[in-house]
Amino acid sequence: MPESQHATASSTAANPASPTETVVVSGIQPSGTLHLGNYFGAIRQHIALHRRHEAYFFIVNYHALTSLQDADALARYTLDVATTYLALGFDPDEAHLFIQSDVPEVTELAWIFYNLTPVSHLEKGVSYKDKVAQGLSPNAGLLNYPVLQAADILIYGGTLVPVGADQKQHIEMTRDTAGRFNHTYCPDDDPLFPLPEPHILDDVSVIPGVDGRKMSKSYGNTIGLFDEGKMLKKKVMGIVTDSTPLDAPKDPEQDNVFALIKLFASEEKQAEIAAAYRAGGYGYGHAKKELLGMIDAYFAEARERRHKLEERPDYVRDVLREGAKAARAQAEPMMDRVRAATGLISARR
Ligand code: TYM
């Protein structure tokens, strides 16, 4: 991880369960093609952390159902996310990558958490409020989305959650949920769940899209990780800029193209381009061409690996199967403890 990037709170000192070990967990929705916002906001941190700690990364297909109700697309995007992680350097011998719904215990835990969650808190959820503000009628899945996310994190005893800044509220809600469960069902000196910390890199916390708003599948303003050729060119050349004439000096810090260049360029190169902006005579078209070359080069190797992996769908499925096995080995005993704590007895055992 470059030195220039600073993560916000990542200490586990405040955890009542005082885990001795960092457990990294994070999820990504298979609701579309992954984009630069996903990569720089989250996936790059996942790849960087996955060799250093025990780590669980899941493809949250239950969450994706809140917005995607096309069975073929959901199945395709699910495998696509896995292929992308492997292409970007995720090593399945070092950490676990799996499909959320392969650990169905997570929905059981979510149900238990629903009963500890005030509806008024869920109504303050950012995605839920956004939909309401747009005059749309959100489904119950979207309202409850943060509770399922809390279950995702807590079922593996997660302590550190690498995400983009848009997920901060969800991690706070997860901490609240863990606290409520511990308070309701556990002795003060023996809480079941640690309170996880978000791991958000300050300088890449919100990646802008081609229109300057947050890059997001739902805004249709994304640049895909593996976009190439004409498609990539069209998107980069279409990035919205102001109308300062070519000759005039420009402020790089106010420009969407430069915001993206910063993700790829060394500090030296950034300084060189910023100076050209300020000097004038350097147009947005020049900057876009630089950016185009940078994106193309940065993902060239991963693109190659991805093409090869696309010919090995069985391997990708094997990775996911093994990942799910390891995840269930954590989730099942955790659920036994949760059921025991909550009084959910079974007549089957
Ligand atoms: P999703 O799929 O919407 O986003 C996946 C990750 O990408 C980050 N991200 C961004 N970061 C910076 N700038 C952007 N423009 C940008 N767009 C997306 C998101 O912050 C996220 O880290 N709710 C989660 C999925 C989830 C999850 C979990 C995450 C479900 N369960 C448990 C962590 C732990 C989400 O936003 O997915």
Boltz pocket constraint, residues with backbone or C-beta under 6 A from the ligand:
constraints:
  - pocket:
      binder: B
      contacts: [[A, 25], [A, 26], [A, 27], [A, 28], [A, 29], [A, 30], [A, 37], [A, 38], [A, 39], [A, 40], [A, 41], [A, 42], [A, 43], [A, 60], [A, 63], [A, 148], [A, 149], [A, 152], [A, 153], [A, 161], [A, 162], [A, 163], [A, 164], [A, 165], [A, 166], [A, 167], [A, 170], [A, 204], [A, 205], [A, 206], [A, 207], [A, 208], [A, 214], [A, 215], [A, 216]]
      max_distance: 6.0
